[in-house]
Amino acid sequence: MDLQAIKTFCRAIETGNLTAAARGLHITKSVASRRIQALEDELGARLLARNTKGVTATDAGAAFYERCLRILDDLEDARQSVKCASDNLVGTLRFTAPRSFTDKRLGRPLTEFMKRHPDLAMDMNLTDEKVDIIGGGYDLGLRITSQLDDTSLIARKVTSIHSHLIASPQYLAERGTPRAPEDLKGHSCILYSNLPSNNQWRFLMGGETVSVRVDGAISTNSGDMQLDAARAGLGIAALPRFYLHEAVQKGEVVTVLEDFSRADVHLYALYPEKRLLPLKVRAFVDFLVEWFQIPGNSDCL
């Protein structure tokens, strides 16, 4: 029985889509289809039901999938036992991460990890948009969020990301400085459109999280654009600390409501649920967690 056909069948079940399964295995959709057809012919049973939305497992396919998972886990266990002996990571690590955070804070740890593992190829999709990790065939995804909403993925916290409210001195001179979160209702706020509730700004008050509804004429999916708009005196922006160090030092913007703590967000590593996590994924996530625990590496986060 062809192991590659089994892997293709399992990925098709997990993604619910032959195109996504093929993409994750770096093959064409036609190759994926032929592999599964050959597997069905060999077994004499229909494993997948195909429809306009994708594929689902038949009863026989669901039972076969569960057995295949155990077999693949055993094979992965055997493979990792050999790889751990040499600590030599090989293959390709395919992941997605926020572009803005990667540009500003992940460059050093990523290049250091690649120097330590020269035989491991890195395929990085950098975007601030929310990505379908399983459907896209990724080994893992890095995501900055305050609330995890995908229960199909395992999440491990890498580090905390602190944020501040900022505005230009010009804006505050013209519109006044807010003294409490409720005062934001009278201000023009610059919203980040990638957040599901971007007009709800959260603060920690008395040990509880309090949301304040804000409004403004500018909504963008770019943190750099938010900062530029705040510099230009167009409103108050809520931005992670890693964006702000230089602008604050130059006096282009100042922080406001510093007496009221912002509810922090966190950088998470998200990956599909598997009994045995691939060594390359485990090593990468362990490295990032350890990196941001080193004094100085989490400055300005």
N, C-alpha and C positions, 0 to 999 in steps of 0.2 A: 504494500500500500504506500502510495507516494506521500512523504511527509509534507512536501510543499503544498500538495492539494489539501491536506488536512489543515494546515495553517491558513490557507486561503479560505476554506470553508468556515473555520472558526472566526476569522476576521470579518467575513460577510455577515455572520450571525451577530457579532458585536456591534457592527456599524449599521446593519440593516440596509446596506447599500453596496452593490458590487463595485461601483465606481470608487467609493471611499475605501473599500477593502483593497482594491488594486493600488490606489494611491499610497496607502500605508505600507504596502509590500513592494512598492517601486516596480510594479508591472503594469501592463495594459489591462483594460477591462476585458478584452477578448481572451487574453491569457488566463485571467481569473475565471472567466466563464468556462473555458475548456477544461481547466483543472477540476472544477466542481462537477462538470458533466462526466468527466472520466471517473471521478469518485463515485458518483451515483450509478454509473454503468457497472463499475466493479462490485458495488454492494447490491445492485439490483433493487434499489429503493430510491424514492424521491426524497431528497433531504431539504430542499428549499422550495418554498412557494413564491413565485415571482408575481409582482403586481406593479402598477404604475408608480407606486410610492417607493418601491424597493424590494427587499426580500425578507421573508420570515421563515422560521423553521417549521417544517412539518412535525408531526408527532415523532416519526422515526428520526428526523433531523435533530430534534431537541434532545432525545435520548443519546444519540450518537455524539452530540456536542458535549454533553456532560462527561462522557467517557474520554473524549479527545482532550478535554481540558486537563484531566488527571494525567494523561500520557504526556502532554506537552509540559506540564509542571515538573514531572519526573525528569524529562529530558533537560529542562532548564536547570534543575537542581544539579544534574550531572555535569552540565556545561559550566555552571558557576563554580563547582568544586575545583575544576581544573583551572579556570581563570583566576580564582582567588589565590591559587598557589603561586602564580606568577605576577599577580596584580597588574596585568597588562590588559587594558581596556581596548577592545577592537570593535569594528563595525561602525555604525552611524547612530549618533544620538540626535533625534529629530524633536525639536521643541519649539514652543512659541512663547514670547515674552513681550512685555510692554516696551514699545520703542523708546519713549521718552526716558523711562527709568534705566533702560539698558544703556542708552547714549550717555547718561550722566553718572550712573553708579555701578553698572554691571560690567563695563568694559574691562577693568582690571581683573576682577575675579574670573571672568570668562577666559581671558587670554592666559592667565596663570594656570587654570585647569587644563587648557589645551596644551600648554608647554609640558605639563606633567604627564599627559597621555597623548603622545604624538601619533599613535596608531589609531586613535579614535577620531572619526570624522564628525563634524558638527554641522547640522542643517538647521539654521535658525530662521524662524519667521517672526520678524519684529513688527508688532502692530499694537496700537492702543485699543483696537476693537476687541470685543469678546469673541473668542475663537472656540469652535467645536473641537475639543481635543480628541475625542474618540473618533468622530466622523472624519476629521482631517488626517487621521492616521499618525498622530503625534505620540511620542513616548511620554511626554509630560508637557505641562504648561505652567508658566509662572504668571501669577495674577495678583494684582493689588486690589483689595476689596475689604469692606467692613463686614460683609455678610455673604457667606457661601450658600449658593442656592442650587448647586448640582450635587445631589446625593449619590450619583452614580460614580463619583470620583473620590479617591482617597486624597485628603488634604493634609499637608504638613506645613506648619508655620516656619518661615525662614527668618523673618525679622519684622519689626514694627516700623511703620512709616508715620511720622508725625506731620501735622499740617498746621498752617496759620492763616489767619485772615490778613490781607494786606490791601493797602490803598496808597495812592500818591499823596504827598503833602498838599498838593494843589487841590485835589478832590476834597480832602478833609477840611481845608480852609474854606471851601465854597459850601460844602454840604453839612459840615459838622462831624465830630467824632462820635461814633456810637459808644455808649457807656455800658450797655447790657445787651445780650443777644436779642431781646425784643425790639431794640432800637433799629435792628437791621430792616425791619418792615418799612421804614421810611427812606431806605437807601436803594440805589441802583446796584444790583449784585451781578457779577459776571459768572455765568453758570457753565458747568462742565457737562456736556451732553452725553458722554459715555456712561454716566451714572444713571441707574434706573429712576432714582428720586432726586434729581439734581437740584430741585428747588427746596429740598428739606435739608437744612444744615444742622448738624448734631453737635451738642455740647454736653460735657459732663458737669452736672450741677448737683451738689449734695449727694454724691454717690449714684445718681441716676442720670440716664441719658435723656436729654430734652431736645426735641426737634423744633426748629423755628422755620416757618415758611417764608422764603424770600422770593424776590422777583427782580427782573432786569431786562434790558433790551438786547443783551448779548448772550448768546449760547454757542459754545464751540466745543469740538472734541480735541482741541489742541491746548495743552498746558502752556506752551510758549505764547500762543495767542492770548490766553488769559492774562499772562504776565505783561505782555505788551499793552493790552487794553488798560490794565491797572496803572502801568507806568504813565500812560497818556491821560490819566485822570478821568477815565470813563466809568469807574465804579470800584466796588470792593470785590476781591477775588479770594477764594479759598484754595490754597495750593499746598502741595507737599513741601516740606522744608528743603528738599534737595533742589528745588527750582529757585530758591529765594536768596541764597547766601550772598551772591555778588550784588544783586539789586538792592538788598538792604544795606550792605556795606557802603555802597555808593550814594545812599540816601535817595534813590529813585522811588522807593516805596518804603513804607513803615508798617509795622504790625499793629493790629488793633485787637481789642478785647483779649489781651494777654492774661487778664485775671480770670478768664473763663476757659477752661481746658477744652480743646477740641477732642471729640471722640476719635481715637486713632483708627487707622486702617492698617492692614498687615499685608506683607508679601507672602503668598502661599505657593508651594509647589503642589500641583494637582496632577494625578496620574490615574490610569484605569486600575480598577481593583483586580489584583492578582495575588494568588497565594505566595508566589515567589516573585519578588520585584527584580527585574533585570539588574545585573550588577552595574551596568553603565548608568542607569537611572539612580540607583541607590548611592553610588559613589559621587555623582554630580550633586544630588540634593544634600548629602552629608557635607560635601565640600562647601556649598553655599552657606549652610547653617553655621559651620565652623568659621568661615570667613567673616561673617558679620558679627561674630562674638569676639573677634580680635579687637582690642582697644584701638580706636581711631578709624576703623573701617565702617563703623555705623554713624560716624559724625555726619551731621547735616541730613540725617534721615528723619 
